Amino acid sequence: MGRPPLHSADDFVDAAIRLFAEGGIRALTMNAVAREVSAPSGSIYHRFPDRAALLAAVWFRTTGDFQRGYLDVLGDPPTPGSAVRAAVWTVDWCRTHLSEAVVLQAGVRAFEPDGWPEAARAELAVRDEASKHGIDKVFQLLAKETGHPADQIAFAMLDLPLAAVRRHLLAGEVPPKRIDKLVRDLVGLMLAIPAD
């Protein structure tokens, strides 16, 4: 019986996320990731056959973790109040998951999806379609409930909180706590929710 591996796939993905946040896509090499976890360079290939597979894993795990948390806060069915909470949660998540937030801020194109393995590209298409369908449904439900256009709901829930943290993420800085109130007040105003 062989000994268990010292480093899991998640260890390598965590390291890749940190390296990306610190130095961008060029810093994210297989050797650099292995070095980051103090693993022999060959050991990463037992988890990921190539850099493209690692890049896909970084994107999928980061977006999956964010979306699960966001949807938990949003609730089912979503309400205007939960939409405000989800917008504020986005800012807080960026603060407590700075490296992952830098990954999301960069967008999928930064992770070179055209070079991913075919199965990963297919998974990306399925995930993107499911995400778009799910969030569009949320926007429509909230538009019906609030009487505001769906694009205004989308701006309030997604674009506004991301714009509020963007400057900090690009500088590699933790977004300050005061942004929570700013986002809460602005999103509440846009959705006609009274401020706390």
N, C-alpha and C positions, 0 to 999 in steps of 0.2 A: 504494500500500500504506500503510495507516494505521500509526501507531506503536503499540507494545504498551502495554497499560494499565499505569499506574504502581502500581495497588493491586489485589491479587487478592481474591477472595471470602474467602480465609482471613485476609487482613489485616483486613478488616472484622469477621469473626467474632472474631478475637483481640481487637480493640478493644472489641467488644460485651461479651465475657466480662470484660474488665478493668473496664469501666464498671459492669456488673452487680455485680461483687464489691465495688466501691467505694461504689456508691450505690443498689443495688437496681434493680428494674424501671423505676422512674420516671426513672432516670438514663439509661436505654437508649433514646434517641431516634435517629432517622436522622441528624439534624444533629449530635448529639453524637458519634456513631460516626464520621462523616466528619471532624469536627474532630479527633478522637483520632488519626487517621492522617494528618492534614494534607492531606486531600483536599477538593476542591470538594464542596459538599453534594449536587449533582446526580449525582456519580459513583457514589455508593452505589446509586443506583437502576438502574445498569447491571448490577449484580450481584444485587440483591434488589428486587423490584417494590414491596415495602411492608415495614413494620415486622414484620408477622406472619410473613412469609417469613424475615426475619432472625432472629426469635425461634426459629422452628423449626430453622434452621440451627445456632444456638447450642446448642440442646438435643441435636440429632442428633450433632453433632461431639463434644460433650463426653461424652455417654453412650457413643458408639461407641469413642472413644479409651480410656475407662476399661474398658469391657467386654473389648476386645481384650487389653489388658495383664493384666487379671485372669485371663482364661481361659488366657493363655500361662503364667502362674505356676501356675495350678491344674493344668494338664496334662490329658492324655487317655490313660488314665482317671485321674480324680482319686484321690488317696490321703489318708488322714488327715494325713500330713506335709505334703502340698502344700496341704491346706485351711488348715493353720496358716500356711504361707508366704504364701498368698493373703490371709489376714486381716492379716498384718503388712504385706504389700505395699500393702494399702488405706490403711493409716496413712501409709506412706512416700509413696505417690502423693499423698495429701492435702497432705503437707508440701511436696513438690516441684511441685505443681500447685495452689497455694492458690486462685487465682481459679476454676479449673475445679471444685475441690472445693466452693467456695461455691455454684456453679451446681447441682451435684448435691444438695447439702444442701437447697437451696431446693425442689427437686422440680419436676416438669413443670408443675404447676398455676401456679407462679409465672410461667411463660412463656406463659400465656393460650392454651392449645392449642385452645380452642373457636373462636378467631378465626383460626386458621391456614387457609391454602388447603386445599381439599378433598384434594388429592394428599398434602399433608403430614400431614393428620389420618389418612388411610388408611395412610400409611407408619408413623406412630406406632403404630397398632393392630397392624400386622404385626410391627414391631420388639418391641413389648411382649409379644405372644403368643410369639414365638420366644424371647425372653429368659426369660420365665416358664417355658416348656416346658424350655429348656435347663438352667436353674438348679434346677428341681424334679427333673430327672433326676439331677443331681449330688447333691442332698440325699438322694434315694432310694438311690443307689449307696453313698454314705458311711454312711447309716443301716444298710444291710445289712452293710457291712464292719465297722462299729464296734459295732453292737448298740444304738446310741442312737436315739431318735426323730428323725424328719426335722426336726421343728420345733426341736429342740435343735441340730441341725447348722446349720440356717438362722440361728438366733440367734448361734451361735458364729462363723460365717463372715461374716455381713453386719451384723447388728444391733450386736454387741459392738464391732467396730472403728469403726463409724460413731458409736456412742455415745461412744467414747473420744476422738474428735476433735471432736465436735459443739460443745462449749463454746468451743473455740478458733476454729472456723470462724465461729461466730456473732459472735465478737469481732473477726474479721478477723485473727486471729493464726495464725502457723505452729505447728502442733502440735509440742510438744517431742519430742526423740528418745527420751526415757525411756518414752514411750507404747508404743514398739515392744515392749519387754520385757514390759510389762504385758499387752499384747494377746497376745503369744506365749505367755506363761505361762497366762493365763486360757483362751485357746482350746485350748491343749494339755491343760489340766486337764479342760475340758469334753469333749474328744474322747479323753481317756485317753492322751495322748501324753506321754512323759517330757520334762521341761524340759531345755534345753541346759545 
